[in-house]
Amino acid sequence: MMMERAFVLINTNDLMDDDILLDQLKKIDGISEAYKVCGIYDILVKVEAETTDKVLKVITNRLKNLKNIRSTLTMVAIRNS
């Protein structure tokens, strides 16, 4: 079965330890990978689900409700034929 994917770049609250948030993210159903990254953003997560709607629900209902996330940038992957 083909999975739909999105990648989300996250800026965290400067007062938060990124490792704590990273552990919280890894426990969310639908987040298959999570990494601390260097640069403008602090964390990168890969969200996977059976449909694009389910991917977006993980992002809007679970990920964006976590405390200490200041902002996000979401990129939905387009399937290659």
MODELLER restraints for C-alpha pairs under 7 A, 6 or more apart:
rsr = mdl.restraints
at = mdl.atoms
rsr.add(forms.Gaussian(group=physical.xy_distance, feature=features.Distance(at['CA:3:A'], at['CA:48:A']), mean=6.12, stdev=0.5))
rsr.add(forms.Gaussian(group=physical.xy_distance, feature=features.Distance(at['CA:3:A'], at['CA:49:A']), mean=5.51, stdev=0.5))
rsr.add(forms.Gaussian(group=physical.xy_distance, feature=features.Distance(at['CA:3:A'], at['CA:50:A']), mean=4.96, stdev=0.5))
rsr.add(forms.Gaussian(group=physical.xy_distance, feature=features.Distance(at['CA:3:A'], at['CA:51:A']), mean=6.96, stdev=0.5))
rsr.add(forms.Gaussian(group=physical.xy_distance, feature=features.Distance(at['CA:4:A'], at['CA:48:A']), mean=5.62, stdev=0.5))
rsr.add(forms.Gaussian(group=physical.xy_distance, feature=features.Distance(at['CA:4:A'], at['CA:49:A']), mean=5.49, stdev=0.5))
rsr.add(forms.Gaussian(group=physical.xy_distance, feature=features.Distance(at['CA:4:A'], at['CA:50:A']), mean=5.82, stdev=0.5))
rsr.add(forms.Gaussian(group=physical.xy_distance, feature=features.Distance(at['CA:4:A'], at['CA:51:A']), mean=5.61, stdev=0.5))
rsr.add(forms.Gaussian(group=physical.xy_distance, feature=features.Distance(at['CA:4:A'], at['CA:52:A']), mean=5.70, stdev=0.5))
rsr.add(forms.Gaussian(group=physical.xy_distance, feature=features.Distance(at['CA:5:A'], at['CA:46:A']), mean=6.96, stdev=0.5))
rsr.add(forms.Gaussian(group=physical.xy_distance, feature=features.Distance(at['CA:5:A'], at['CA:47:A']), mean=5.57, stdev=0.5))
rsr.add(forms.Gaussian(group=physical.xy_distance, feature=features.Distance(at['CA:5:A'], at['CA:48:A']), mean=4.62, stdev=0.5))
rsr.add(forms.Gaussian(group=physical.xy_distance, feature=features.Distance(at['CA:5:A'], at['CA:49:A']), mean=6.79, stdev=0.5))
rsr.add(forms.Gaussian(group=physical.xy_distance, feature=features.Distance(at['CA:5:A'], at['CA:55:A']), mean=6.83, stdev=0.5))
rsr.add(forms.Gaussian(group=physical.xy_distance, feature=features.Distance(at['CA:5:A'], at['CA:76:A']), mean=6.19, stdev=0.5))
rsr.add(forms.Gaussian(group=physical.xy_distance, feature=features.Distance(at['CA:5:A'], at['CA:77:A']), mean=5.46, stdev=0.5))
rsr.add(forms.Gaussian(group=physical.xy_distance, feature=features.Distance(at['CA:6:A'], at['CA:46:A']), mean=5.93, stdev=0.5))
rsr.add(forms.Gaussian(group=physical.xy_distance, feature=features.Distance(at['CA:6:A'], at['CA:47:A']), mean=5.21, stdev=0.5))
rsr.add(forms.Gaussian(group=physical.xy_distance, feature=features.Distance(at['CA:6:A'], at['CA:48:A']), mean=6.72, stdev=0.5))
rsr.add(forms.Gaussian(group=physical.xy_distance, feature=features.Distance(at['CA:6:A'], at['CA:55:A']), mean=7.00, stdev=0.5))
rsr.add(forms.Gaussian(group=physical.xy_distance, feature=features.Distance(at['CA:6:A'], at['CA:74:A']), mean=6.81, stdev=0.5))
rsr.add(forms.Gaussian(group=physical.xy_distance, feature=features.Distance(at['CA:6:A'], at['CA:75:A']), mean=5.50, stdev=0.5))
rsr.add(forms.Gaussian(group=physical.xy_distance, feature=features.Distance(at['CA:6:A'], at['CA:76:A']), mean=4.13, stdev=0.5))
rsr.add(forms.Gaussian(group=physical.xy_distance, feature=features.Distance(at['CA:6:A'], at['CA:77:A']), mean=5.35, stdev=0.5))
rsr.add(forms.Gaussian(group=physical.xy_distance, feature=features.Distance(at['CA:7:A'], at['CA:44:A']), mean=6.96, stdev=0.5))
rsr.add(forms.Gaussian(group=physical.xy_distance, feature=features.Distance(at['CA:7:A'], at['CA:45:A']), mean=5.70, stdev=0.5))
rsr.add(forms.Gaussian(group=physical.xy_distance, feature=features.Distance(at['CA:7:A'], at['CA:46:A']), mean=4.67, stdev=0.5))
rsr.add(forms.Gaussian(group=physical.xy_distance, feature=features.Distance(at['CA:7:A'], at['CA:47:A']), mean=6.20, stdev=0.5))
rsr.add(forms.Gaussian(group=physical.xy_distance, feature=features.Distance(at['CA:7:A'], at['CA:74:A']), mean=5.87, stdev=0.5))
rsr.add(forms.Gaussian(group=physical.xy_distance, feature=features.Distance(at['CA:7:A'], at['CA:75:A']), mean=5.21, stdev=0.5))
rsr.add(forms.Gaussian(group=physical.xy_distance, feature=features.Distance(at['CA:7:A'], at['CA:76:A']), mean=6.39, stdev=0.5))
rsr.add(forms.Gaussian(group=physical.xy_distance, feature=features.Distance(at['CA:8:A'], at['CA:44:A']), mean=5.71, stdev=0.5))
rsr.add(forms.Gaussian(group=physical.xy_distance, feature=features.Distance(at['CA:8:A'], at['CA:45:A']), mean=5.25, stdev=0.5))
rsr.add(forms.Gaussian(group=physical.xy_distance, feature=features.Distance(at['CA:8:A'], at['CA:46:A']), mean=6.54, stdev=0.5))
rsr.add(forms.Gaussian(group=physical.xy_distance, feature=features.Distance(at['CA:8:A'], at['CA:72:A']), mean=6.49, stdev=0.5))
rsr.add(forms.Gaussian(group=physical.xy_distance, feature=features.Distance(at['CA:8:A'], at['CA:73:A']), mean=5.56, stdev=0.5))
rsr.add(forms.Gaussian(group=physical.xy_distance, feature=features.Distance(at['CA:8:A'], at['CA:74:A']), mean=4.43, stdev=0.5))
rsr.add(forms.Gaussian(group=physical.xy_distance, feature=features.Distance(at['CA:8:A'], at['CA:75:A']), mean=6.26, stdev=0.5))
rsr.add(forms.Gaussian(group=physical.xy_distance, feature=features.Distance(at['CA:9:A'], at['CA:41:A']), mean=6.12, stdev=0.5))
rsr.add(forms.Gaussian(group=physical.xy_distance, feature=features.Distance(at['CA:9:A'], at['CA:43:A']), mean=5.87, stdev=0.5))
rsr.add(forms.Gaussian(group=physical.xy_distance, feature=features.Distance(at['CA:9:A'], at['CA:44:A']), mean=4.66, stdev=0.5))
rsr.add(forms.Gaussian(group=physical.xy_distance, feature=features.Distance(at['CA:9:A'], at['CA:45:A']), mean=6.64, stdev=0.5))
rsr.add(forms.Gaussian(group=physical.xy_distance, feature=features.Distance(at['CA:9:A'], at['CA:72:A']), mean=5.49, stdev=0.5))
rsr.add(forms.Gaussian(group=physical.xy_distance, feature=features.Distance(at['CA:9:A'], at['CA:73:A']), mean=5.07, stdev=0.5))
rsr.add(forms.Gaussian(group=physical.xy_distance, feature=features.Distance(at['CA:9:A'], at['CA:74:A']), mean=6.46, stdev=0.5))
rsr.add(forms.Gaussian(group=physical.xy_distance, feature=features.Distance(at['CA:10:A'], at['CA:41:A']), mean=5.66, stdev=0.5))
rsr.add(forms.Gaussian(group=physical.xy_distance, feature=features.Distance(at['CA:10:A'], at['CA:42:A']), mean=5.85, stdev=0.5))
rsr.add(forms.Gaussian(group=physical.xy_distance, feature=features.Distance(at['CA:10:A'], at['CA:43:A']), mean=5.06, stdev=0.5))
rsr.add(forms.Gaussian(group=physical.xy_distance, feature=features.Distance(at['CA:10:A'], at['CA:44:A']), mean=6.24, stdev=0.5))
rsr.add(forms.Gaussian(group=physical.xy_distance, feature=features.Distance(at['CA:10:A'], at['CA:69:A']), mean=6.82, stdev=0.5))
rsr.add(forms.Gaussian(group=physical.xy_distance, feature=features.Distance(at['CA:10:A'], at['CA:71:A']), mean=5.96, stdev=0.5))
rsr.add(forms.Gaussian(group=physical.xy_distance, feature=features.Distance(at['CA:10:A'], at['CA:72:A']), mean=4.54, stdev=0.5))
rsr.add(forms.Gaussian(group=physical.xy_distance, feature=features.Distance(at['CA:10:A'], at['CA:73:A']), mean=6.62, stdev=0.5))
rsr.add(forms.Gaussian(group=physical.xy_distance, feature=features.Distance(at['CA:11:A'], at['CA:41:A']), mean=5.06, stdev=0.5))
rsr.add(forms.Gaussian(group=physical.xy_distance, feature=features.Distance(at['CA:11:A'], at['CA:42:A']), mean=5.30, stdev=0.5))
rsr.add(forms.Gaussian(group=physical.xy_distance, feature=features.Distance(at['CA:11:A'], at['CA:43:A']), mean=6.85, stdev=0.5))
rsr.add(forms.Gaussian(group=physical.xy_distance, feature=features.Distance(at['CA:11:A'], at['CA:69:A']), mean=6.10, stdev=0.5))
rsr.add(forms.Gaussian(group=physical.xy_distance, feature=features.Distance(at['CA:11:A'], at['CA:70:A']), mean=5.43, stdev=0.5))
rsr.add(forms.Gaussian(group=physical.xy_distance, feature=features.Distance(at['CA:11:A'], at['CA:71:A']), mean=5.16, stdev=0.5))
rsr.add(forms.Gaussian(group=physical.xy_distance, feature=features.Distance(at['CA:11:A'], at['CA:72:A']), mean=6.20, stdev=0.5))
rsr.add(forms.Gaussian(group=physical.xy_distance, feature=features.Distance(at['CA:12:A'], at['CA:42:A']), mean=6.42, stdev=0.5))
rsr.add(forms.Gaussian(group=physical.xy_distance, feature=features.Distance(at['CA:12:A'], at['CA:68:A']), mean=5.64, stdev=0.5))
rsr.add(forms.Gaussian(group=physical.xy_distance, feature=features.Distance(at['CA:12:A'], at['CA:69:A']), mean=4.54, stdev=0.5))
rsr.add(forms.Gaussian(group=physical.xy_distance, feature=features.Distance(at['CA:12:A'], at['CA:70:A']), mean=5.07, stdev=0.5))
rsr.add(forms.Gaussian(group=physical.xy_distance, feature=features.Distance(at['CA:13:A'], at['CA:68:A']), mean=4.85, stdev=0.5))
rsr.add(forms.Gaussian(group=physical.xy_distance, feature=features.Distance(at['CA:13:A'], at['CA:69:A']), mean=5.90, stdev=0.5))
rsr.add(forms.Gaussian(group=physical.xy_distance, feature=features.Distance(at['CA:13:A'], at['CA:70:A']), mean=5.53, stdev=0.5))
rsr.add(forms.Gaussian(group=physical.xy_distance, feature=features.Distance(at['CA:16:A'], at['CA:68:A']), mean=6.38, stdev=0.5))
rsr.add(forms.Gaussian(group=physical.xy_distance, feature=features.Distance(at['CA:22:A'], at['CA:34:A']), mean=6.65, stdev=0.5))
rsr.add(forms.Gaussian(group=physical.xy_distance, feature=features.Distance(at['CA:25:A'], at['CA:34:A']), mean=6.98, stdev=0.5))
rsr.add(forms.Gaussian(group=physical.xy_distance, feature=features.Distance(at['CA:26:A'], at['CA:33:A']), mean=6.85, stdev=0.5))
rsr.add(forms.Gaussian(group=physical.xy_distance, feature=features.Distance(at['CA:26:A'], at['CA:34:A']), mean=6.29, stdev=0.5))
rsr.add(forms.Gaussian(group=physical.xy_distance, feature=features.Distance(at['CA:30:A'], at['CA:47:A']), mean=5.50, stdev=0.5))
rsr.add(forms.Gaussian(group=physical.xy_distance, feature=features.Distance(at['CA:30:A'], at['CA:48:A']), mean=5.33, stdev=0.5))
rsr.add(forms.Gaussian(group=physical.xy_distance, feature=features.Distance(at['CA:30:A'], at['CA:49:A']), mean=6.02, stdev=0.5))
rsr.add(forms.Gaussian(group=physical.xy_distance, feature=features.Distance(at['CA:30:A'], at['CA:58:A']), mean=6.50, stdev=0.5))
rsr.add(forms.Gaussian(group=physical.xy_distance, feature=features.Distance(at['CA:31:A'], at['CA:45:A']), mean=6.72, stdev=0.5))
rsr.add(forms.Gaussian(group=physical.xy_distance, feature=features.Distance(at['CA:31:A'], at['CA:46:A']), mean=5.75, stdev=0.5))
rsr.add(forms.Gaussian(group=physical.xy_distance, feature=features.Distance(at['CA:31:A'], at['CA:47:A']), mean=4.42, stdev=0.5))
rsr.add(forms.Gaussian(group=physical.xy_distance, feature=features.Distance(at['CA:31:A'], at['CA:48:A']), mean=6.28, stdev=0.5))
rsr.add(forms.Gaussian(group=physical.xy_distance, feature=features.Distance(at['CA:32:A'], at['CA:46:A']), mean=5.72, stdev=0.5))
rsr.add(forms.Gaussian(group=physical.xy_distance, feature=features.Distance(at['CA:32:A'], at['CA:47:A']), mean=5.87, stdev=0.5))
rsr.add(forms.Gaussian(group=physical.xy_distance, feature=features.Distance(at['CA:32:A'], at['CA:48:A']), mean=6.39, stdev=0.5))
rsr.add(forms.Gaussian(group=physical.xy_distance, feature=features.Distance(at['CA:33:A'], at['CA:45:A']), mean=5.57, stdev=0.5))
rsr.add(forms.Gaussian(group=physical.xy_distance, feature=features.Distance(at['CA:33:A'], at['CA:46:A']), mean=5.10, stdev=0.5))
rsr.add(forms.Gaussian(group=physical.xy_distance, feature=features.Distance(at['CA:34:A'], at['CA:44:A']), mean=5.68, stdev=0.5))
rsr.add(forms.Gaussian(group=physical.xy_distance, feature=features.Distance(at['CA:34:A'], at['CA:45:A']), mean=4.26, stdev=0.5))
rsr.add(forms.Gaussian(group=physical.xy_distance, feature=features.Distance(at['CA:34:A'], at['CA:46:A']), mean=6.42, stdev=0.5))
rsr.add(forms.Gaussian(group=physical.xy_distance, feature=features.Distance(at['CA:35:A'], at['CA:43:A']), mean=5.56, stdev=0.5))
rsr.add(forms.Gaussian(group=physical.xy_distance, feature=features.Distance(at['CA:35:A'], at['CA:44:A']), mean=5.26, stdev=0.5))
rsr.add(forms.Gaussian(group=physical.xy_distance, feature=features.Distance(at['CA:35:A'], at['CA:45:A']), mean=6.41, stdev=0.5))
rsr.add(forms.Gaussian(group=physical.xy_distance, feature=features.Distance(at['CA:36:A'], at['CA:42:A']), mean=5.78, stdev=0.5))
rsr.add(forms.Gaussian(group=physical.xy_distance, feature=features.Distance(at['CA:36:A'], at['CA:43:A']), mean=4.45, stdev=0.5))
rsr.add(forms.Gaussian(group=physical.xy_distance, feature=features.Distance(at['CA:36:A'], at['CA:44:A']), mean=6.42, stdev=0.5))
rsr.add(forms.Gaussian(group=physical.xy_distance, feature=features.Distance(at['CA:37:A'], at['CA:43:A']), mean=5.40, stdev=0.5))
rsr.add(forms.Gaussian(group=physical.xy_distance, feature=features.Distance(at['CA:37:A'], at['CA:44:A']), mean=6.62, stdev=0.5))
rsr.add(forms.Gaussian(group=physical.xy_distance, feature=features.Distance(at['CA:47:A'], at['CA:55:A']), mean=6.28, stdev=0.5))
rsr.add(forms.Gaussian(group=physical.xy_distance, feature=features.Distance(at['CA:48:A'], at['CA:55:A']), mean=6.03, stdev=0.5))
rsr.add(forms.Gaussian(group=physical.xy_distance, feature=features.Distance(at['CA:49:A'], at['CA:55:A']), mean=5.34, stdev=0.5))
